[in-house]
Amino acid sequence: MRVLVTGGAGFLGSALANALVAQGHEVMVVDDLSAGDPQRLAPSVLFHRGSVLDRPKLWTLLQGVDCVYHLAARVLVAESVLYPAEYNTVNVGGTVSLLEAMRDTGAPRVVLASSGAVYGRQQVQPVSEQAPTNPQSPYAVSKLSAEYYLHTIGALWNIETVALRIFNAFGPHQSLPASHAPVVPRFLQQALGGGSLVLFQDGHQTRDFVYIDDVVAALLAAGTAPGINRRTINVGSGVETEIRALAELVLRLTGSRSNLLHSPVEDGGVSRLRADLTLAGQLLDYRPRYSLEQGLRRTLTEDSRFRRS
């Protein structure tokens, strides 16, 4: 296939683009490099610097494309609370811009990387795709809005659409900004650097941590699977892990003597979250291969930031 990956120089996008090339596809990437690094991409990936808000550039890139993977987005929940307008512009406006360009060029299929954050607080775990959405942050709202635009515009303009609600993805080369960093690379950095690992409240909040290779496998399947038009599908590990248990596992795997500190401040996150993967198994033949410990070990081995000198 001829494939376009938006946000393809980022953490997830670069892993996907490289996997697509390895399968023999012709792959193009567009990324504004606000968080991406084109050095992560295989030499045969055709990289273009640009924004998904630049429709003329999209018209050029979409010529003859068989499938689009839309991963371009701002992704930090805490940052979205401070800058909701920017998250709306990029995550929602960028999705609509892409869909308009696909309509104009006749590109037939798009797979959106959405988020498990759209579920928010839920009484029943694991969370299925039929659960009522309850977004708790501007980031989650922007992802849910993008889903609505995706499927609505797809139906109006005859574009095949698939949305994957990806839970807490982690793995090598995940972004580690100075503030609001994702919990897995933050804990690894603190443990290896001798800093304390901070737990909010009692640390008993749970998340569904899914290794990047499993997410990529789901994305690859969604690009070609039949009978999934207009579907929204969970992608996670199906395992619920307490943040305290994650911290203790990080300390064990790194051999760190760092302390666990408890902060009385609420972090704004939900108390529990775990993906129901029934639909992913049925529609994508998706079966997660990596446990949290296996994924952390691979991250420590493959990410130079976490190698001991």
C-alpha positions in Angstrom: 0.0 0.0 0.0 0.9 3.7 -0.2 0.4 5.0 3.3 0.5 8.4 5.0 1.2 8.7 8.7 0.5 12.0 10.3 2.6 12.7 13.4 4.8 10.0 12.1 8.0 11.2 13.7 6.6 10.9 17.2 6.8 8.1 19.7 4.1 6.0 18.3 4.1 7.3 14.7 7.7 6.5 14.1 7.3 2.9 15.4 4.3 2.5 13.1 6.0 4.0 10.1 9.0 1.7 10.5 6.8 -1.3 10.9 4.9 -0.4 7.7 8.1 -0.1 5.8 9.3 -3.4 7.1 6.1 -5.0 5.7 7.0 -3.6 2.2 4.6 -0.6 2.1 5.5 2.8 0.6 5.3 5.1 3.6 5.2 8.9 3.9 5.3 10.9 7.1 4.1 14.4 7.9 5.1 15.9 11.2 5.5 19.5 12.5 8.3 18.3 14.8 6.7 19.9 17.9 7.5 16.6 19.6 8.8 14.3 16.9 12.3 13.4 15.7 12.8 12.3 12.1 16.0 10.5 13.1 13.8 7.7 14.5 12.6 6.9 11.0 13.9 4.2 8.7 15.9 5.6 5.7 13.1 4.5 3.3 10.4 6.5 5.0 9.7 9.7 3.1 9.6 12.5 5.7 7.8 15.8 5.1 7.9 18.6 7.7 4.5 20.2 8.0 1.2 20.6 9.8 -2.1 18.7 9.3 -3.6 22.2 9.3 -1.8 22.9 6.0 -4.4 21.6 3.5 -2.4 22.3 0.3 0.4 20.2 1.7 -2.0 17.4 2.5 -3.5 17.6 -1.0 0.0 16.9 -2.4 0.8 14.1 0.1 -2.5 12.3 -0.2 -2.3 11.6 -4.0 -2.7 7.9 -4.6 -2.7 7.1 -0.8 -4.5 3.9 0.2 -4.6 4.4 3.9 -4.0 7.3 6.3 -3.0 6.8 9.9 -3.9 10.0 11.8 -1.6 10.2 14.9 -0.8 13.9 14.8 -2.0 15.4 18.1 -1.0 17.1 21.4 -1.1 14.3 24.0 -0.3 15.6 27.5 -3.4 15.7 29.7 -2.0 18.1 32.3 -0.9 20.5 29.5 -4.3 20.4 27.9 -5.8 21.8 31.1 -3.5 24.9 30.7 -3.9 25.2 26.9 -7.3 23.9 25.9 -7.6 26.1 22.8 -4.4 24.7 21.4 -5.6 21.2 22.0 -8.8 22.0 20.3 -7.0 23.5 17.3 -4.6 20.7 16.8 -6.5 17.6 17.8 -10.0 18.6 16.5 -9.2 21.1 13.8 -6.3 19.0 12.5 -8.6 16.0 12.2 -11.2 18.0 10.3 -8.6 19.5 8.0 -7.2 16.0 7.2 -10.7 14.7 6.5 -11.4 17.6 4.1 -8.2 16.9 2.3 -9.1 13.2 2.0 -12.4 14.1 0.6 -10.8 16.4 -2.0 -8.2 13.8 -3.1 -10.3 10.6 -2.8 -8.2 8.9 -0.1 -10.3 5.9 0.9 -9.5 5.0 4.5 -8.3 6.6 7.7 -7.3 5.1 11.1 -7.5 7.6 14.0 -5.4 7.1 17.1 -7.9 8.1 19.8 -7.5 7.5 23.6 -8.9 5.5 26.5 -9.0 8.9 28.3 -12.4 9.5 26.7 -14.0 7.1 29.2 -13.1 9.1 32.3 -14.5 7.7 35.5 -16.3 4.4 35.1 -18.1 2.3 37.7 -17.6 -0.9 35.7 -14.2 -2.3 34.8 -12.9 -3.4 32.3 -14.4 -0.7 30.1 -16.0 -1.7 26.9 -16.7 0.5 23.8 -20.3 0.5 24.8 -19.6 2.4 28.0 -20.8 6.0 28.2 -17.9 8.4 27.6 -17.1 10.8 30.4 -14.0 12.9 29.5 -12.3 14.5 32.4 -9.8 16.8 30.6 -9.6 19.0 27.5 -7.3 16.4 26.0 -10.0 13.7 26.4 -12.7 16.0 25.0 -10.5 16.8 22.0 -10.1 13.1 21.3 -13.8 12.3 21.6 -14.6 15.3 19.4 -12.2 14.0 16.8 -13.9 10.6 16.9 -17.3 12.2 16.3 -16.0 14.2 13.4 -14.2 11.2 12.0 -17.2 9.0 11.7 -19.7 11.7 10.8 -17.6 13.1 8.0 -16.6 9.7 6.9 -20.2 8.7 6.5 -21.0 12.0 4.6 -18.1 11.7 2.2 -17.8 7.9 1.9 -14.4 7.6 3.6 -13.8 4.4 5.6 -13.1 5.3 9.2 -11.7 3.4 12.2 -10.9 4.9 15.7 -8.6 3.0 18.1 -8.9 4.1 21.7 -5.4 3.5 22.9 -4.8 3.2 26.6 -1.5 4.0 28.4 1.1 3.2 25.7 4.7 3.1 26.7 8.0 1.9 25.3 11.4 3.1 24.0 11.8 6.7 22.9 8.6 7.9 24.6 8.6 11.7 25.0 10.0 12.9 28.3 9.2 16.6 28.5 10.5 18.7 31.5 6.9 19.0 32.8 3.9 16.7 32.6 5.9 13.7 31.5 4.2 10.3 31.1 4.5 8.2 34.2 6.5 5.3 32.8 9.5 7.2 31.4 9.3 9.6 34.3 9.6 6.8 36.8 12.4 5.2 34.9 14.3 8.5 34.7 13.9 9.1 38.4 14.8 5.6 39.5 18.0 5.6 37.4 18.9 9.1 38.4 18.4 8.5 42.1 15.4 10.8 42.4 12.2 10.0 44.4 9.2 8.5 42.6 6.2 10.5 43.5 2.8 8.8 44.0 -0.4 10.9 44.2 -2.4 10.0 47.3 -2.0 6.3 48.1 -0.8 5.2 44.7 -3.7 2.8 44.3 -5.0 4.4 41.1 -4.9 1.9 38.2 -4.1 2.1 34.5 -3.9 -0.2 31.6 -0.3 0.0 30.4 0.2 -1.4 26.8 3.6 -1.9 25.2 4.2 0.0 22.0 4.8 -3.1 19.8 1.3 -4.3 20.7 -0.2 -0.9 19.8 1.6 -1.0 16.5 0.2 -4.5 15.8 -3.3 -3.2 16.4 -2.8 -0.2 14.1 -1.4 -2.4 11.3 -4.4 -4.7 11.5 -6.8 -1.7 11.5 -5.3 -0.5 8.2 -6.5 -3.6 6.2 -9.1 -5.5 8.3 -12.4 -6.0 6.6 -15.8 -5.1 8.2 -14.6 -2.4 10.6 -15.8 0.8 8.9 -17.2 3.3 11.5 -16.0 1.1 14.3 -14.3 2.3 17.5 -12.1 -0.2 19.2 -10.1 -0.4 22.4 -6.4 -1.1 22.4 -4.7 -1.9 25.7 -3.1 -4.8 27.6 -6.3 -5.8 29.3 -4.4 -5.8 32.6 -5.1 -3.3 35.5 -2.0 -2.1 37.3 -1.7 0.1 40.3 0.6 3.1 40.0 2.3 2.0 43.2 2.9 -1.5 41.7 4.4 0.1 38.6 6.8 2.2 40.7 7.9 -0.9 42.7 8.4 -2.9 39.5 10.5 0.0 38.1 12.7 0.0 41.3 13.2 -3.7 41.1 14.1 -3.8 37.4 16.5 -0.9 37.7 18.0 -2.0 41.0 17.3 1.5 42.3 17.2 2.5 45.9 15.1 5.6 45.2 12.3 6.4 47.6 8.6 6.3 47.0 7.0 9.6 48.1 3.3 10.2 48.6 1.9 13.5 47.5 -1.5 14.6 49.1 -2.3 16.5 45.9 -4.9 15.0 43.6 -3.4 14.5 40.1 -6.8 14.9 38.4 -6.7 11.4 36.9 -9.4 8.7 37.2 -9.1 6.1 40.0 -9.3 3.0 37.7 -9.0 2.2 34.1 -8.7 -1.1 32.2 -9.6 -1.9 28.6 -12.1 -4.6 27.6 -10.4 -6.1 24.5 -13.2 -8.4 23.4 -14.0 -6.3 20.3 -10.3 -5.9 19.4 -9.9 -9.7 19.5 -13.0 -10.2 17.3 -12.4 -7.5 14.7 -8.6 -7.2 14.6 -7.5 -10.6 15.9 -5.6 -8.5 18.5 -3.9 -10.4 21.4 -1.3 -8.4 23.4 2.0 -10.1 23.5 4.0 -8.2 26.1 3.4 -8.0 29.8 4.3 -4.8 31.7 7.5 -6.3 33.0 8.5 -7.5 29.5 7.8 -4.1 28.1 9.8 -2.3 30.8 12.8 -4.6 30.2 12.7 -3.9 26.5 12.5 -0.2 27.1 15.5 -0.3 29.5 17.4 -2.2 26.9 16.5 -0.3 23.7 16.3 3.3 25.0 19.7 4.9 25.3 18.4 7.4 27.9 17.9 4.5 30.4 21.1 2.6 29.9 23.6 2.6 32.7 27.1 4.0 31.8 
